[in-house]
Amino acid sequence: MADEEEKTSEIPESKEDKSEVIEFEFNEDGEEDLKKTLKKLRADLKVCKAENYELNATKIEYLTGWQKERADFANYRKQEDDRRVNFSESIRERILTKFLAILDSFNMAFSNKETWEKVDESWRKGVEYIYTQLSTIFEEYDVKEIGAVGEDFDPNIHQSIEMVPTDKKEDNHKVSLVIQKGYKLGDRVIRVARVNVFEYNEEIK
């Protein structure tokens, strides 16, 4: 018989699920062998699990790689943005630093009030107006003067040129004279102030 020659048969696909076909095992008498069928199903299930594991592992590998590439790209963009900002800040600092010498010239001219006031008034006002314009530009870029007489000496913003003896203990290590003004760009010192500093000496009378 045809049924005896064939060792397997198929159950027709159901209307609800047409994606799977279960094959049953038969013995020599043509009867269903549940043990063989179960064993085959278990073997098929094991193969499916292995394939599913490999597929999931591949998906996880791709996902991990994609996430890593995305993170690397985000870090790269941030580093590029930081480099652009730092480069821009560096250029601005270099340009502003070059103009500090011009401010020094103005301050030197204004330091002797008696001599400055003897200069022709119209010419003097013109120079003072230019100085005001230049100072306004520095203010717009957040450039501020540092170094003032009477403040405590700070090596972070001051450069000591000369120690000046004093008999006043309260003036010890205070700025006695600003030789050249210092400047900050934001919170960063772009030039320290050159100053003379009081040094207390109790032997002075």
C-alpha positions in Angstrom: 0.0 0.0 0.0 1.1 3.6 -0.6 0.5 4.3 3.1 2.9 1.6 4.1 5.6 2.7 1.7 5.5 6.3 2.9 6.8 6.7 6.4 5.5 10.3 6.8 2.4 12.3 6.1 1.4 15.9 6.4 -1.5 17.6 8.2 -3.1 20.1 6.0 -2.4 23.7 6.8 -5.0 25.4 8.9 -6.8 28.5 7.8 -5.5 30.4 10.8 -1.8 29.6 10.2 -0.5 28.7 6.8 3.2 29.2 7.6 3.8 25.9 9.4 3.4 22.3 8.5 3.9 19.5 11.1 5.2 16.2 9.8 4.3 13.1 11.8 6.5 10.0 12.0 5.0 6.5 11.3 6.2 3.1 12.3 6.5 0.0 10.0 2.8 -0.8 10.5 1.8 2.6 9.2 0.7 3.9 12.6 1.7 7.2 14.1 4.8 7.0 16.2 4.4 9.7 18.8 7.8 9.1 20.3 9.6 9.6 17.0 7.4 12.6 16.1 8.1 14.2 19.5 11.8 13.5 19.1 11.8 15.1 15.7 9.9 18.1 16.9 12.4 18.5 19.7 15.3 18.3 17.3 13.5 20.9 15.0 12.9 23.1 18.0 16.5 22.9 19.0 17.6 23.9 15.5 15.1 26.8 15.5 16.4 28.0 18.9 20.0 27.8 17.6 19.1 29.8 14.5 17.1 32.3 16.5 20.0 32.7 18.9 22.4 33.3 16.1 19.9 35.8 14.5 19.5 37.7 17.8 23.2 37.7 18.4 23.7 39.2 14.9 21.0 41.8 15.6 22.6 42.7 18.9 26.0 42.9 17.2 24.6 45.2 14.5 22.7 47.3 17.1 25.8 47.6 19.3 27.9 48.6 16.4 25.4 51.2 15.2 25.1 52.7 18.7 28.9 52.8 19.0 29.2 54.5 15.6 26.4 57.0 16.6 28.2 57.8 19.9 31.5 58.2 18.1 30.0 60.5 15.6 28.3 62.6 18.3 31.7 62.8 20.1 33.4 63.8 16.9 30.9 66.6 16.3 31.3 67.9 19.8 35.1 67.8 19.5 34.8 69.7 16.2 32.5 72.3 17.8 34.9 72.7 20.7 37.8 73.1 18.3 36.0 75.7 16.3 35.1 77.6 19.5 38.6 77.4 20.9 40.1 78.5 17.6 37.7 81.5 17.4 38.6 82.4 21.0 42.3 82.1 20.3 42.1 84.4 17.2 40.0 86.9 19.1 42.5 86.9 22.0 45.5 87.3 19.6 43.9 90.3 17.9 42.8 92.0 21.1 46.2 91.5 22.7 47.9 93.3 19.8 45.6 96.4 20.5 46.7 96.4 24.2 49.9 98.2 23.1 47.7 101.1 21.7 45.8 101.3 25.0 49.2 101.5 26.8 50.2 104.4 24.6 47.0 106.3 25.5 47.4 105.5 29.2 51.0 106.8 29.1 49.9 110.0 27.5 47.1 110.5 30.0 49.3 109.6 33.0 50.8 113.1 33.3 47.7 115.2 33.7 49.5 118.6 33.8 51.3 118.0 30.5 48.2 116.5 28.9 46.0 119.5 29.9 48.4 121.8 28.2 47.8 120.2 24.9 45.5 122.0 22.4 42.0 121.4 23.6 40.4 120.4 20.2 43.3 118.0 19.5 43.1 116.6 23.1 39.3 116.0 22.8 39.9 114.2 19.5 42.4 111.8 21.0 40.2 111.2 24.1 37.3 110.4 21.7 39.4 107.8 19.9 40.4 106.4 23.2 36.7 106.1 24.2 35.9 104.3 21.0 38.7 101.8 21.5 37.6 101.2 25.1 34.1 100.6 24.0 35.2 97.9 21.6 37.1 96.2 24.4 34.1 96.3 26.6 31.9 94.7 23.9 34.4 91.8 23.8 34.3 91.6 27.6 37.9 92.8 28.1 38.4 94.2 31.6 41.3 96.0 33.3 43.0 94.3 36.2 45.5 95.7 38.7 44.8 98.6 41.0 46.7 100.4 43.7 45.8 99.2 47.2 44.6 95.7 46.3 46.3 92.6 47.6 49.1 91.1 45.5 48.0 88.1 43.5 50.5 86.2 41.4 47.7 85.0 39.1 47.0 88.6 37.9 50.1 90.6 39.0 53.7 90.6 38.2 55.9 92.1 40.9 58.5 94.5 39.5 59.8 96.0 42.7 59.3 95.6 46.4 58.7 98.9 48.2 59.5 99.1 51.9 56.8 100.4 54.2 56.3 100.9 57.9 52.6 100.3 57.7 51.8 96.7 58.5 48.4 96.9 56.9 50.0 97.7 53.5 52.2 94.6 53.5 51.9 92.8 50.1 49.5 95.4 48.7 50.0 97.0 45.3 51.8 100.4 45.7 52.0 101.3 42.0 50.6 100.0 38.7 53.3 100.3 36.1 51.4 98.6 33.3 47.7 97.6 33.5 46.7 94.0 33.0 43.6 92.7 31.2 41.2 89.8 31.3 39.2 88.4 28.5 36.1 87.1 30.2 37.6 85.0 33.1 40.9 84.4 31.4 43.9 86.6 32.1 45.4 87.7 28.7 48.0 89.9 30.3 49.1 90.3 34.0 49.4 93.7 35.6 53.0 94.8 36.2 53.1 96.4 39.7 55.3 97.5 42.6 54.4 95.9 45.9 54.7 97.1 49.5 56.8 95.1 51.8 56.4 95.7 55.5 59.6 96.5 57.4 59.2 97.3 61.1 62.7 98.8 61.3 61.6 101.7 59.1 60.8 104.8 61.2 
